[in-house]
Amino acid sequence: MRKIYVIGIGAGDPDHLTLQAVKALNHANAFFVLDKGEEKSDLIGLRRDILDVHVKNTSYRLVEVRDPERDRRTSDYSPAVDDWRRRRADLYERFIAEDLGEDECGAFLVWGDPALYDSTLGILEEILDRGSVTFDHEVVPGISSVSALLAKHRTGLNRVARPVQITTGRRLAEGWPEGVDDVVVMLDARQAFTRHLDQDLHIYWGAYVGTEDEILVSGRLTDVSDRIEELRAEARARKGWIMDTYLLRRD
């Protein structure tokens, strides 16, 4: 039976990979990579760097496929995401069925950790439910962007006997979560932190964490909010995309 590895490769630094991840990389015959266009071509470059550093068998195949575009104009967020994931599932299914032999191993290289804000595991379950192709799969955890961010800022995720919540910018824009004082925010295209300047908050912010383009800012939100907005705008204009994460901590 075909074997699929879903490998967490960290936030961008080749040194983020675990020994388990390196072993899995060296078992794979083919790696599946989504091409997100010219603006994000350096993401494929980072994956190639990881393979160059850690894979000893140079006979592996790299299968690159253009990532389907998600409809960002519609106000119906969930249906748009469902359609996008379905079209991704079609591509993943084709890779497994056509690019892998019956006794070969394939691998998906997932940024951060496959269990945190990533769709790969759900898509593979959908493919198995379709029943057109069978495979075994194994998940290799990785260093998430959250872990990498907090390590860079030398702070912990939670405080003693107090909960922490991980959410999105879309949710934070709707209001501060109830019952928590520590909130990690991912996928924040709206810069939702600017809507909470009336609270006594400390922010630990980072973009492109673990890469050569890494940017870090921390401090009282009221003091550094404008600086983060400026840095974020400059970085996005320079690279054409941005990946950032932050922790908001209420005193």
N, C-alpha and C positions, 0 to 999 in steps of 0.2 A: 504494500500500500504506500502511496505517496505520503511524505512527511513534510509538514509545514512548521517552521519556526517563526514565532512572532517575537522579535528581539528588541528590547529596549536599548537604545544606543546613547542615552544621555542627552544633554542639552546642546551638544556640539563639539565638545572637547573629546578627541579620541581616547584620552586617558580616563574618561568617565565609564568606559565599558568594564563590566565585571568579568571575572575569569570564566564564569558560566557562559556569558555572552560570546566571549572569544572562542570557546569550544564549539558553540552552536554555529558561529560564522564559518568555522573550518569544516563543518559537516555539510554545509549547503553546496548544492551543485549550481543553483541559480538564485539570483536576488532580484526581487521585483521593486521597481522604483517609479513613483509617480512624478512626472515632469510637470512642474507648475508654471512653466513659461520662462521667457528670457529674464524677467525681473528677478525671479527666484532661482536662477540657474546655480547660484552658489550653494544652494541646499543640496543639489546633486553632487557638487564638488566636495562638500563636507562628507557625504556618504562615501564617495570614492576615496577620500583621504583615510577614512576609517578602515575601509577594506584593504587599502595599500599597507596600512600599519599592522593590521592584525591577521590577515588571511595569508597563509603560507602557500596554499594551492592556487596558482594563478590561472588554472584552467576553468574557473567558474564563469558562468554567464551572467551578464547584467542586462535585465529586460526593462527598458524604459518605455513608459506609456504616458501620453498626455492626460493629466488629471481633468475630469469633466468640470465644466464651469458651474458653480452654484448660482441660482437666480437670486441676486441681492437686491433687486428692485421691488420684489413683492413684499407686502406687509404680512403675508402668511408664512411666518418663519418655519414652523414645524413641517408643513407639507413640502416646502422648498428643500429642507434638509433631507427629508425622506426620499425625495426624488433623486437628489444628489448621491445619497448613499446607495440607492438601487443601481444607478449607473456605474458607480464604483464597483459594486458587487459583480456586475457584468464583466468588468475588466479583470478583477481578481479571479473570477471563475475561469475565464479564458486562459489566464496565465497558468493556473493549476492544471487545466485539462490539456492544453496544447504545448506548453513550454517545459513540462516536467514529465519524465518517464515514469512508469509505474513504480519503480523502486528508487526514485530519486528524492532528494530533499530540496525544498525551496524555502526562501526566507523573506520576510517583510521586515525592513529596518524602520523601527518606530521611534520618533523623537521622544526623549524623556522615558516615561514608563508606559507600557501598553495599557495598563489598567486605569490611567488617569487622563481623562479628556482626550481619548483617541477612539476612533470608530472601527479599527481593524478587527477586533475580536467580535464585535456585533455583526460585521459584514461576513466574516467567516462562518458564523453560526447561521446566517441567512443562506449562504451557499450550501451548507450541509442540509438545511431544511428543504432546499429545492430538490435535492436527491440526484442531480445529474452527474455529480462527481463526488467521489469519496476520498477522504484523506484523514490522517491523524495529525494533530497539531499540539505544539508545546509552546508555552509562554515563558519567556525569559525576562524577568523584571529588570528595570533600568533606573538610573538616577533621573528623577523628574526635574523639570524646570523649577518646581517649588523647592525641592531639596537643594538644588544648585544655587538658587537665589539666596536662600537663608544661610547657606554655608559661606557665600561671598560676603554677606552682611554680618556674619558671626553672631547670629541670633537664633533662637529656637522657634519652632512652629507654634507651640502652645505654651501657656503658663500653668503653674501648678493648680490642679483641680478646676481648670477652666476650659470650656470647649473652644474649638476652632471650626470655622466653616470655610469651605472652598466653593466659590461661586463664579459667575461670569459678570462681565461689565454690564450686560443687558439686565441681569437681575439686580445688581447693585444700583443701577440707575432708577429702579422702581422703589428703592428705599433700603435703609439699613436692616439687615436680618435681625430678628428678635432673638434675645437670649444669648448673644455672643458679643465679645469685645475684640476678638481677633478674626479677621476676615482676609482670606487669600483670594485674589481676583485674577482670573485668566481670561483671555480672549476679549480684551476691553478696547474695542475700536472707538468707543464713545468717550473715553477718558472720564468714566463715571466718578472718579475720586473728586473731581471738581464740584460735584453736587453735595459734598459733605464737608465743606470748609467751615461750617458753623460748629462742628464737633471738635473736641480736643483729641486729635488723632496724630499718630506717628506713622510715617510711611517708609517701607523698605521696597524700593523699586529697582527693576533691572530690565534691560533689553539685550537681546542677543547673548544671553548669559552663556559662558563657556566657549565663546568664539573670539576671534581677534577683534570683532566690532563691539565687544561688551561695553555697556554703559551702566553705571550704578549710581543711585542717589538715595540718600536717607535723611530723615529729619522731620521736624514738625510739618504737618501737611500744609499749614497756612504759610510756612516759610519757603517751602520748596516746590509748591504746586506749579507756579509759573515757570520755574526752571525745568521741571519735568516736561511740561507742555512744549517748551522751546526745543529741548533736546529730542523729544519724540518727533516733532515736526521736521527738524533738520535731518534726523536719521532716516525717516521715511522718504523724504525728498531725495536723499543721497542714494539709497539702496532700492527704493521702489516698494518696499515692504518692511514690516516690523513685527517682531515677536517679543512681547514684554509681559511681565508678571509682577505682581506686587502684593505685599502684606500690609494691611491697615490695622493698626493696634490702638485701641481706645484706652486712655488712662482711667 
